[in-house]
Amino acid sequence: MEQAVNDCRGNILVRLRKIYPDIKPADYQLAVYMACGLSTRTVSLLLGESVDVVYKRKSRLKSRLKAVSGTSDADILSIF
């Protein structure tokens, strides 16, 4: 799935790892699902978490990405 996302979206996940190398595996998995264009509800089913928890995790991850070296990569932020 990760390779398909990178192929279709200009190595977006590679850039994400470069910008935020200390990303937790669970947050990276969330980013992969979001970059695939899956809905929050679908992601919640895949992760076994409530929709509310997924919304909160997305929000926190987006905030951390913005804070890390002033991320201004619109493609990366657009997956959230």
N, C-alpha and C positions, 0 to 999 in steps of 0.2 A: 504494500500500500504506500509505504514511504517513497519508494522509487517512482511509482506512478505519479504521486503528487509532485515530486521534484521535476519529473519530465514535463508535466503539463503546466506547472506554475513557475518555471524559470528558476529551479533550485531554491525555492523558498525555504525549505527546511534546512538546507545546508547553510543558508544565510542566517537563519534563526540560531542554529548551533554556534555560528561564528560570533554573532552579537551577544548571545547569552550561553556561554559554554557550560555554566554550572546549573543548567536547567535540570530539574528533577525528572526522572523517567516518567512519572505519572503526568507531569505537566507537559512533557514532550508528546506523550501519547494523546493527550487532550488536543494539543496543537495539530497533530497529524489528522485527527478526526475532523477538527474544525476546518483545516485546509482542504479536506476532501469535499467540503460543502455539506456535511451532514448537519441535520438540525440538532438543536440542543436536546430535544426529546429523544432522538435516536442515539445521540452520544450518551445520554443518561442510561438508556437501556443497555448499551454496550459496556459501560463502566459499572453498571449495577448501583448507580447513585441516583438520588432524586434530581429532578429537573432544577430545583432551587439550588442544590449544591453545585451542579454544573455551571449555572449562571454565575454563582459566586466565584468559583474557581477560574472561569473565563475572565471575569472582571479583575481578580487579583493578578492573574498572569499578565494581562494587558497592562496593568499599572506597573508591574515590575519591568516589563519590556520597555515601557516609556521611560522609566527611571534609569535603566542601564544605559549609560553613555548617550542619553538623549536620543533614543531610537526614533528616527524619522522615516524609516522605510515604510512607506504607505502600503506596500504589498503585504508585509508581515502583519501590520496592525489591522489590515482589512480582513484577515481571517477570523478576527474576533468580532 
